[in-house]
Amino acid sequence: MAKRKTKFLCNDCGYESPKWMGKCPGCGQWNTMVEEVEKAAPGRRGAFLHTQESGIRSKPTPITTIENVSEPRILTDLVELNRVLGGGVVKGSLVLIGGDPGIGKSTLLLQVSSQLAVKKHLVLYISGEESLRQTKLRADRLGVQSEHLFVYSETNLEEISRTIDATNPNFVIIDSIQTVFHPEITSAQGSVSQVRECTAELMRIAKTKGIAIFIVGHVTKEGSIAGPRILEHMVDTVLYFEGERHHTYRILRAVKNRFGSTNEMGIFEMKEFGLEEVENPSEIFLEERSQGAAGSTVVASMEGTRPVLVEIQALISPTSFGNPRRMATGIDHNRVPLLMAVLEKRVGMLLQNQDAYLKVAGGVKLDEPAIDLAIAVSIASSFRDKPTRPTDCIIGEVGLTGEVRRVSRIEQRVQEAVKLGFERVILPANNLSGWKAPSGIQLIGVASVSEALKAALVE
């Protein structure tokens, strides 16, 4: 009888060791090493990458002789989801969706399952966390009724694989990957070994059978998807469903997408009967904006191909501590002291004894350079207690020498401002040429932060 081979893996970082250790050398955590029994599986892993379903072995092929065939897309009724996926669901793709507990991942996927089933696509919804009756209760609340939608409650991957073979669906939903286990792996459900092996098997099923599979993944307290990092490398698309549980708006982002852009964003609103798309997010983010308040500016930010107008708020107050505080929500906190240093050095504001608190209203996260000028104007407006005009939109990147630099896609940003009734746009002077501005709006080109403050602040 062959000797059983064992190894130990860290549940947190995936560090592999031939013997058990109390403390993981990889991440430094205690009691995270789990034993895994190595078994020789029949056949060769990853065979779907090298062998066609007919069993004919593939050969190296010159890239110039490969036929260029576009991937067919299957559209759902959620335009926001189609945009984030790059134009729809690709046949044979493996999509991972992560998000906080209770954010609406299962609701989103059940709605998508219903929409695809209504279009006569066979959908298999596999739940490892809920019973069939619990899934039925959610389906009734969402108004899901279709004979092409099958619900299955199972966590054994071998049984799931047999059911997929017997049912032959077009789409499969796994909710969630942390509850699924492979019976040949001795470690517990949700461990590094189980998540990795189960995902590899699901990837094989998706590629060999041409089935689009959606996987729900739990997240850690830091907000990243739980399990080994290799999980995100294995799948085709990684989506994050973000938002506050006590607020109604949800944001869907793609952080990896082999079939489209990773800069797109989809916005939904959670209502009693499920998720609804937000067609004009700019109007939603600005509907509760205070008029004439110091420290408030509006910026046009690009989220993929979509311009979104959001409000940036700043509160500057004298500090009562030895070191002034710098806090930011929705933007990189390192950007705040950088722009405050520019204002202090190039404009002459004494901000070294001031606390600074900045926030992007609506829970949106902005990370592009074009929001620099709006942040700087918000800080100066709050510090000087002078409001900005409510009909102004401010766009521009700020350099360390105080210059305002050119930004991309200025036409789309200005068009969005015109659509929402803004009268003036303060933008980099270098962005004024090379395009035709729409009628009904005044463009003010500035070359420095000082010029922007003179144009934006109401005396």
RASULKA-V995559 format. One record per pair of residues at least 12 apart in sequence whose C-alpha atoms are under 8 Angstrom apart, sorted by the first residue. I is the first residue (numbers start at 1). J is the second residue. D is the distance in whole Angstrom. If there is no record, write none. Layout:
i	j	d
I	J	D
I	J	D
This chain:
i	j	d
4	37	7
4	38	7
4	39	8
5	37	6
5	38	5
5	39	8
6	18	7
6	35	7
6	36	6
6	37	5
6	38	6
7	19	6
7	35	6
7	36	5
7	37	7
7	38	7
8	20	6
8	33	6
8	34	5
8	35	4
8	36	6
9	32	8
9	33	5
9	34	5
9	35	7
9	36	7
9	192	7
9	193	7
10	24	7
10	32	5
10	33	4
10	34	6
10	192	7
11	32	5
11	33	6
11	34	7
11	191	6
11	192	5
11	227	7
11	228	8
12	27	7
12	29	8
12	32	7
12	192	8
12	227	7
12	228	7
13	26	7
13	27	6
13	227	8
13	228	6
13	229	8
14	192	6
14	228	6
20	33	6
20	34	8
20	35	8
21	33	7
34	187	7
35	186	7
35	187	6
36	185	7
36	186	6
36	187	6
36	193	7
37	185	7
37	186	6
38	185	8
39	184	8
46	204	7
48	204	6
48	207	7
48	208	6
52	208	8
53	208	7
71	90	7
71	91	8
72	90	6
72	91	7
73	87	7
73	88	5
73	89	5
73	90	5
73	91	7
74	88	5
74	89	5
74	90	6
74	91	8
75	87	7
75	88	5
75	89	6
76	88	7
76	89	8
76	112	7
76	115	6
76	116	6
77	112	8
77	115	6
78	112	8
78	277	7
79	277	8
80	265	8
80	266	5
80	267	7
80	268	8
80	277	7
81	252	8
81	266	6
83	264	7
83	265	8
83	266	7
84	252	7
84	253	7
84	254	6
84	260	8
84	261	8
84	262	8
84	264	5
84	265	6
84	266	6
85	237	8
85	254	7
85	257	7
85	259	7
85	260	6
85	261	8
86	257	8
86	259	6
86	260	4
86	261	6
87	260	8
89	212	7
90	212	7
90	259	8
91	210	6
91	211	6
91	212	5
92	206	5
92	207	5
92	208	8
92	209	7
92	210	4
92	211	4
92	212	5
92	213	7
93	206	6
93	207	7
93	210	8
93	211	7
93	212	5
93	213	6
93	235	8
93	236	6
93	237	8
94	203	6
94	206	7
94	212	6
94	213	5
94	214	6
94	215	7
94	235	5
94	236	5
94	237	7
95	212	8
95	213	6
95	214	5
95	215	6
95	235	6
95	236	6
95	237	5
95	238	6
95	239	8
96	214	6
96	215	5
96	216	6
96	217	7
96	232	8
96	235	7
96	236	8
96	237	6
96	238	5
96	239	6
97	214	7
97	215	6
97	216	5
97	217	6
97	238	6
97	239	5
97	240	6
97	241	7
98	216	6
98	217	5
98	218	6
98	219	6
98	224	8
98	225	6
98	238	8
98	239	6
98	240	5
98	241	6
99	217	7
99	218	7
99	219	6
99	223	7
99	225	8
99	240	6
99	241	5
99	242	6
100	218	7
100	219	6
100	223	7
100	241	8
100	242	7
101	218	8
102	245	7
103	241	7
103	242	7
103	243	7
103	244	7
103	245	6
103	250	8
104	241	8
104	270	8
105	216	7
105	241	7
106	175	7
106	216	8
107	138	8
107	274	7
107	275	7
108	274	8
108	275	7
109	173	7
110	125	8
110	139	7
111	142	7
111	144	7
111	274	8
113	125	8
113	149	7
114	144	6
114	145	7
114	146	7
114	149	7
117	146	6
117	147	8
117	148	5
117	149	6
118	146	6
118	148	7
120	148	6
121	148	7
121	169	8
121	170	6
121	171	8
122	148	5
122	149	6
122	150	8
122	169	5
122	170	5
122	171	7
123	148	6
123	149	5
123	150	6
123	169	6
123	170	6
123	171	5
123	172	6
123	173	8
124	149	6
124	150	5
124	151	6
124	152	7
124	164	8
124	169	6
124	171	6
124	172	5
124	173	6
125	149	7
125	150	6
125	151	5
125	152	6
125	172	6
125	173	5
125	174	7
125	175	8
126	151	6
126	152	5
126	153	6
126	154	7
126	172	7
126	173	6
126	174	5
126	175	6
127	151	8
127	152	6
127	153	5
127	154	6
127	155	8
127	173	8
127	174	6
127	175	5
127	176	7
128	153	6
128	154	5
128	155	5
128	174	8
128	175	6
128	176	6
128	179	6
128	180	7
129	175	7
129	176	7
129	179	7
130	153	7
131	153	6
132	151	7
132	152	7
132	153	6
135	151	8
141	273	6
141	274	8
142	273	5
142	274	6
143	273	8
154	180	8
155	179	6
155	180	4
155	181	6
156	180	6
156	181	5
156	182	6
156	183	7
157	180	6
157	181	6
157	182	5
157	183	8
157	198	7
158	182	7
158	183	8
169	211	7
170	210	8
170	211	5
170	212	7
171	211	6
171	212	5
171	213	6
171	214	8
172	211	7
172	212	6
172	213	5
172	214	6
173	213	6
173	214	5
173	215	6
173	216	8
174	213	7
174	214	6
174	215	5
174	216	6
175	215	6
175	216	5
175	217	8
176	215	6
176	216	5
176	217	6
176	218	7
177	190	8
177	195	7
177	198	8
177	199	8
177	215	6
177	216	6
177	217	6
178	190	4
178	191	8
178	195	6
178	217	7
178	218	7
180	194	8
180	195	8
180	198	7
181	194	6
181	195	8
181	198	7
182	194	6
182	197	7
182	198	6
190	227	7
191	227	7
192	227	6
192	228	6
195	227	7
195	228	8
195	231	8
196	227	8
196	228	7
196	230	8
196	231	6
199	231	7
199	234	8
200	234	7
203	234	8
203	235	7
236	256	7
236	257	6
236	258	6
236	259	8
237	254	7
237	255	8
237	256	5
237	257	4
237	258	6
237	259	8
238	254	6
238	255	6
238	256	5
238	257	7
239	252	7
239	253	6
239	254	4
239	255	6
239	256	7
240	252	6
240	253	5
240	254	6
240	255	7
241	253	7
243	363	7
244	363	8
248	269	5
248	270	5
248	271	7
249	267	7
249	268	6
249	269	4
249	270	6
250	267	6
250	268	5
250	269	6
250	270	7
251	265	7
251	266	6
251	267	5
251	268	6
252	265	6
252	266	5
252	267	6
252	268	8
253	265	5
253	266	7
261	304	7
262	304	8
263	303	6
263	304	4
263	305	8
264	303	6
264	304	4
264	305	7
264	306	8
265	303	6
265	304	7
267	281	7
281	308	7
281	309	8
282	308	5
282	309	5
282	310	6
283	309	8
283	420	7
285	309	7
285	310	6
285	311	7
285	361	7
285	362	6
286	309	8
286	310	6
286	311	7
289	311	8
291	390	6
292	387	6
292	388	7
292	389	7
292	390	7
293	387	5
293	388	8
294	378	8
294	381	5
294	382	5
294	385	6
294	386	5
294	387	4
294	388	7
295	313	6
295	314	5
295	315	6
295	377	8
295	378	4
295	379	6
295	380	7
295	381	5
295	382	4
295	383	8
295	385	8
295	386	8
295	387	6
295	388	8
296	311	7
296	312	6
296	313	5
296	314	7
296	378	6
296	381	8
296	382	8
296	387	7
296	388	7
297	311	6
297	312	5
297	313	7
297	374	6
297	375	8
297	377	7
297	378	6
297	388	7
297	390	8
297	392	8
297	393	7
297	394	7
298	310	6
298	311	4
298	312	6
298	374	7
298	392	7
298	393	5
298	394	6
299	311	6
299	312	7
299	371	6
299	374	6
299	393	6
299	394	5
299	395	6
300	371	8
300	393	7
300	394	7
300	395	6
300	413	6
300	414	8
300	416	8
300	417	7
301	366	7
301	368	7
301	370	7
301	371	7
301	413	7
302	368	8
302	413	7
307	412	6
307	413	6
307	416	7
308	413	8
308	416	7
309	416	7
309	417	7
310	360	7
310	361	7
310	362	8
311	360	6
311	361	6
312	358	7
312	359	6
312	360	5
312	361	6
312	374	7
312	375	7
312	378	7
313	358	6
313	359	5
313	360	6
313	361	7
313	378	6
314	356	7
314	357	6
314	358	4
314	359	7
314	375	8
314	378	5
314	379	6
314	382	6
315	356	6
315	357	5
315	358	6
315	379	7
315	382	6
315	383	8
316	354	6
316	355	6
316	356	5
316	357	7
316	379	7
316	382	6
316	383	5
317	354	5
317	355	5
317	356	7
317	383	7
318	353	6
318	354	4
318	355	6
319	353	6
319	354	5
319	355	5
323	353	8
324	352	7
324	353	6
324	354	6
324	355	5
324	356	8
325	354	8
325	355	5
325	356	6
325	357	8
326	355	6
326	356	5
326	357	6
327	356	6
327	357	5
327	358	6
328	357	6
328	358	5
328	359	6
329	358	6
329	359	5
329	360	6
329	365	8
330	359	6
330	360	5
330	363	7
330	364	6
330	365	4
330	366	6
331	359	7
331	360	7
331	365	6
331	366	5
331	367	6
332	366	8
332	367	7
336	375	8
339	372	8
339	375	8
339	376	6
339	398	8
340	376	7
340	379	8
342	400	6
342	401	7
342	402	6
343	376	7
343	380	8
343	402	8
343	449	8
346	401	7
346	402	6
346	450	8
347	449	8
347	450	6
356	379	8
369	396	7
369	397	5
369	398	8
369	407	8
370	395	6
370	396	5
370	397	5
370	407	6
371	395	6
371	396	6
371	397	7
372	395	8
372	396	6
372	397	5
372	398	6
373	394	7
373	395	6
373	396	5
373	397	6
373	398	6
373	404	7
373	449	7
374	394	5
374	395	6
374	396	7
376	449	8
377	452	8
377	453	6
377	456	7
377	457	8
380	453	8
381	457	7
386	457	6
386	458	6
386	459	7
387	457	6
387	458	6
388	456	6
388	457	5
388	458	6
389	456	7
389	457	7
389	458	7
391	421	7
391	422	5
391	423	5
391	424	6
392	422	6
392	423	6
392	424	5
392	425	6
392	426	7
392	456	8
393	417	7
393	422	7
393	424	6
393	425	5
393	426	6
394	425	6
394	426	5
394	427	6
395	407	8
395	425	7
395	426	6
395	427	5
395	428	7
396	427	6
396	428	6
397	428	8
398	449	7
402	448	6
402	449	6
402	450	8
403	447	6
403	448	4
403	449	6
404	428	6
404	429	8
404	446	7
404	447	5
404	448	5
404	449	6
405	428	6
405	430	7
405	447	7
406	428	6
406	429	8
406	430	6
406	431	6
407	428	8
407	431	7
410	431	7
411	435	8
411	437	8
414	437	8
415	438	7
418	438	8
418	440	7
418	441	7
422	441	7
423	440	7
423	441	5
423	442	6
424	441	6
424	442	5
424	443	6
424	444	7
425	441	7
425	442	6
425	443	5
425	444	6
426	443	6
426	444	5
426	445	6
426	446	7
426	452	7
426	455	8
426	456	8
427	443	7
427	444	6
427	445	5
427	446	6
428	445	5
428	446	5
428	447	6
429	444	8
429	445	4
429	446	5
429	447	6
430	445	8
430	447	8
431	445	8
432	445	7
